[in-house]
Amino acid sequence: MWLRRLAGGTGLLLVGLACGSTSSSDPSGSTSGTASGSGGGSTNGGSVTATGTGTVGSGGTASNGSTSAGGNVGAGGGTGVGGSAGNGNGGAAGEGGSTSSGGSGGGGGGTGGAPSDCSLPYSGPIGGPRTDGPALIVTPCDQISDEVILGRYADASNKVPQGLYWEPPGIVSWWESPCSDSPDETLERSMERPLGDVEGQASSDWSHEVSGCFEGSRRVYSNLRCDYYDGEMLAGGAFESLAYLASLLWWMDHGNLQGSQILGYTGSIGDATDQVIMCTIRTTFGDFGLCDQITLEQATHRVVVNGQVQLGEPSVVRTIEGTCH
């Protein structure tokens, strides 16, 4: 299965739906994911249109953007609702996977639409390039100091740096493969998930999503758009687009894992191939009498001039001790 990918941004489209319902059984298990971004990477904003039941909340606007090298546009910005913010992890799920709820959070908000409480209106998509949070680290992974890692690993508000994919906390979120060709196809697939009463749909440059309310809690089902990333080819396949896709795919697998973070990335732009090296950490938390073990990893991803993506596997850079219990 694959559940990952994103790209440059035109506008965002929000379409309201009449309420329907899906299965109300509780999901089980959880998976998650996060992503990392690139130095000097850019996102471009877009206009948002909305129709449907209720009033679309006002809030954050789409992020301003610029084009990436070679004239490719960076990832599109998500919209905020009522200034919704927070840190932590919006969940994601694997193929056939189950949901997980977002983490607790204090500082750092993120781009993204609807809050987790269904008493407030839905305004999707829920995720997008993060507009606040920690700055992107643009040094090689092996040169990131232990002090920086120790200062960040236990703080959920640092989970993803600015410019990379992010979902606000508290919303139950499913990401499933394969990619989707249309909002209607995603809506049909979502009926297999306990979303509750369907309240609306939204599309970004990288995804189609369906939002529902289950016992007052917002739940969202998402597919990657096939015309964005079909598991092999990336639209607008250039350096910044690749970095954003890598962060989106990372979020799908790590967004709800405590102690998992994207620190930053470096890379290079070539005549035929662009390369992104993503720096991430994962943590094994110690029990009483034991210390946290923090592992710094790097993964190398490439995109060739025709948009074909080659995703790399993470490799260990080093492991350090964190807090002892």
C-alpha positions, 0 to 999 in steps of 0.5 A: 500500500501507499498512502503518501504524496502531495504537491504544488498548489492551485486553489482549494475547493470546498463543497458542502454536502447534504447530511448522510450517514456511515457506519457508527461502530467504533474504529480500533487501532491506530496508525499515523504519519508525519512529514518534513519539508525543505530549506527555502521551500515555498507554498502557494496559496489559493482562493477558497469557495464554499457552499453547503449547510451551515456557515463556513467559519472564517479564519486563517487564509491560504498561505502565500506562495512562490514558485519553485525552481524551474517554474514549478509551484510549491504545495498549496496552503490549507485554510484555517477556521476561526483561527483553529490552532494547536499542536500534536498529531492529527491521525492518519491510517494505513490501507484498511487502517483504523483511526487515531485521535490527535495529540494534546497540544499547547502552542504551535498551530497549523494550517488546516480547516475544521476544528475537532468539535462538530459544534463549529462548522467544517471548512476543509481541507483539514491539513496543509503546509504549516504556517507556524511552528519551529523553523525548518532545519536546513543542515545535513542530518548528521550535523544536527546537534544533540542539544537541538534534538533533546530540546525538541523531541518531547514537545508535540508542538515541534512535530513538523516545521513550517512549510511541511504537511500538518494536521491540527490535533483532535480530529480522527483522520483516515488516509487510505490508498489507492489514490482517488480520481474524484470527490465522488469516488472518495465519498463512496469509499468513505462509507466503509468508515464510521464517519457518522453524519456526513457534513461536507467534502473538500479538495486540495491540490493533493487530496479529496476528503470527506468530513463527518460527525460521530457523537459530536466529534469530527472525523475525516476520510482522505485519499490522495488525488491521482492527478497529484501523486498516483504512487509513481508520478508526482505533478509538478515534480520538482524539489519543493514539490518532492519535499512536501510530498515526502512530508505528507507521506511521513505524516500518514505513518507518523502523525500520531506517534509521540516522539516522532518529528520532522526536523528539516531537510537538505537537497539538491537540484540537478539537470535531470534529478532533484534530491531531498534528504529528510531528517527525522527522529523517532523515540522509544520512551523509557519506563521507570528506571530507564531513559528515553532513546531518541533515534535520528534518521535520514531518508533520501528521495528523488524525482526525475525530470518527468515527475517519476518519484523514487522514495528512499527508506530511512537509515539510522544516523545515531541514537542518543539518550533523552530523559531518564525516568 
